[in-house]
C-alpha cells in the first residue's frame, strides 16, 4: 500500500474503533442478555467500498445512514428466512407422520 492508502486505512480504523456497540434492549429499555449472561449487541453492516468512495463528510453521513437501514432490512430478512425454514421443516414432519400412519 502507498503511504496515502495507509494513512486512509489508519483513519478508517480509528473511525470504526470509535463506534459504540448498539446494545439490544426490550421495550421497557432493559438490556437483553445472551445464554452466557453477556449483554447482546446488534450486528452492524458497513459497506467499506461505498464508504471509501465518499468524497465529502456529507456523503459519508448519508452513506452511514443508508447502511443502518440496510442492516435492519438484512437482519429482518434473515429472521424471516429462519422462521420460514422452521415452518417448512414442521410441514415436512407432519406430512411424514400422516403418511406413516395406519
N, C-alpha and C positions, 0 to 999 in steps of 0.2 A: 504494500500500500504506500501511496505517496504521503509525504508529511501533511498535506492538506486533507487527505482522506482520513489519516489517523487522528487529526485534530477534530474532524467532523464526527468520527466514531466516538472519541472521548466525550465530546459534547452530548452526543445522543445517549451514551451510557450514563452520564451524570443526570440527564433529564429523566431517563427511565428509572434510575435509582431514587429519584425524588418522589416517585409515585407512592401514594399511600394505599395499602390494600383496602378494598371495599369489603367491609365486614357484612356478613349475612345477618339480618335481624328479622324477627317476626313482626306482625302488625303492631304489637304493643311496643316495639323498639328494643326488645330483649335480644341479646346475642344468641345465635344458633350454634350449637356445638356438634362436632362430628362424633363418631363412635369412640374415639380415643380421648374425648374431652377437650379437644382444641377448638378454638373459635373458627368457624368456617369463613372462608373468603370467597368472593365471586371471582370467576375467571374473567380475564380481560383479553381482548384480541387487539393486537397492534400490527397494522399493516406498515411495516418499516419501509417498504419500497415506495409506497404512496407518501408516507411521511417525509422521507428524504427528498422526494421530488417537489416538495413545497418550496416556494420562492420567498414567502414572507411569513411573518408571525400570524397574520390574519388567516392565511391559507392553512397554517399548522393548526390553529384553533378550530377551524371548520373541519379539517381532516380528523382531528381527535374527537370532535362531537359526533361526526358520522360513524366513527369506529365504535363508540359506545352503543349507538343504536344498532349497528351491525352485529355487535357481540350479543346484545339482548336477543335479536332475531335468531342468531345461530344457536344460542342456548335453548330458546323456546322450541326451535325445530328439533334439536337433539332430544329434548324431553318428550315432544310429541312422537318422534320416531320410536323412542324407548317404550312409550305407552302403547303404541300401535303394535310393536313386535310382541309385547306381552299378551295383548288381546288376540293376536294371530295364534300364538302358542296355545292359549286357552281354548280357542276354537278347534284346533287340531286335536287336542287331548280329548275334548268332549266328543268329537266326531269319531275318534278311535274307540272310545269307550262304548258309544252307542252301536258301533259296528261289531264289537266283540261280544255283545250281549247274547242271550239265549235265542 
